[in-house]
């Protein structure tokens, strides 16, 4: 099942979810900033009760600010409380630097270290 959230001019974020093996993949496209961190949280939290793993694919995220980072941390906490894993993949160097600066890189880097491949 594919679930899409169209990008609005005000937010600049598009979210697309689909099932893959035992996970739900959420492809994020655009900017993950204060204007739309709530949209990401709403979209992903709706999937948490049915998912064992949620993978945020950040390949097409061109900018993330502290509000976007806060949204990801909040989702990580919500997922853990529901016995669900939240993983990040395909993030760019600026997102990796932001995760490293805030000492969160080790929390989200496990997925990349396992060599996970997606279709």
C-alpha positions in Angstrom: 0.0 0.0 0.0 1.3 3.4 -0.9 0.4 6.5 1.0 1.3 9.9 -0.3 1.2 13.4 1.2 1.4 16.0 -1.5 3.8 18.9 -1.1 2.1 22.1 -0.4 3.6 25.4 -1.5 3.8 26.5 2.2 5.7 23.5 3.4 7.8 22.2 0.5 7.7 18.6 1.9 6.3 15.6 0.1 6.0 12.3 1.9 5.4 8.9 0.3 5.0 5.7 2.3 5.1 2.1 1.1 5.6 -1.4 2.6 8.9 -3.2 2.0 9.6 -6.6 3.6 8.9 -6.1 7.3 9.2 -2.3 7.2 7.4 0.8 6.2 9.5 3.1 4.0 8.8 6.9 4.2 10.4 8.8 1.3 10.8 12.4 2.2 11.3 15.0 -0.6 12.0 18.7 -0.1 12.9 20.6 3.1 12.6 19.2 6.6 12.3 22.5 8.4 10.1 24.2 11.1 7.3 24.8 8.6 6.6 21.1 8.1 8.1 19.1 11.0 4.5 18.6 12.3 3.5 17.1 8.9 6.3 14.6 9.2 5.4 13.7 12.8 1.7 13.3 11.9 2.4 11.1 8.8 4.9 8.8 10.6 3.0 8.5 13.9 0.0 7.2 11.9 2.2 4.3 10.7 3.8 3.4 14.0 1.1 1.2 15.4 1.1 -1.1 12.3 4.8 -1.1 11.7 7.7 -3.1 13.2 10.3 -0.9 11.5 10.0 2.5 9.9 12.7 3.7 7.6 13.0 7.4 6.7 14.6 7.7 3.3 16.1 11.2 3.3 17.7 11.0 -0.1 15.7 13.9 -1.5 15.8 16.1 1.6 17.9 19.1 0.7 17.7 21.0 3.9 17.0 20.1 7.6 17.0 22.5 10.5 16.8 22.0 14.3 13.0 21.6 14.1 13.3 18.8 11.6 15.9 17.2 13.8 13.6 17.6 16.7 10.8 15.9 14.8 13.0 12.9 14.0 14.0 12.6 17.6 10.4 12.8 18.7 9.5 10.1 16.2 12.3 8.0 17.4 11.0 8.2 21.0 7.4 7.4 19.9 8.6 4.5 17.9 10.6 3.0 20.7 7.7 3.3 23.1 5.7 1.2 20.6 8.4 -1.4 20.1 9.1 -0.1 16.6 12.5 0.7 15.1 13.0 4.1 13.4 15.9 4.1 11.0 17.4 6.8 8.7 18.9 6.1 5.3 20.4 8.0 2.4 20.9 11.3 4.2 23.3 13.8 2.8 26.5 15.3 4.2 24.8 18.3 5.8 22.3 16.1 7.6 25.1 13.7 8.7 27.0 16.7 10.0 24.0 18.0 11.9 23.5 14.5 13.5 27.1 14.4 14.4 27.1 17.9 15.9 24.2 16.9 18.2 25.7 13.5 19.1 22.8 11.6 17.4 24.8 10.1 14.5 25.5 6.9 16.4 21.8 6.5 17.2 20.8 6.5 13.5 23.9 5.2 11.8 23.3 1.5 12.6 21.1 1.1 9.5 23.8 2.3 7.2 26.4 0.1 8.9 24.4 -3.1 8.2 24.5 -2.5 4.5 20.8 -2.4 4.1 19.6 -2.2 0.5 16.3 -1.0 -0.7 14.7 -1.7 -4.1 
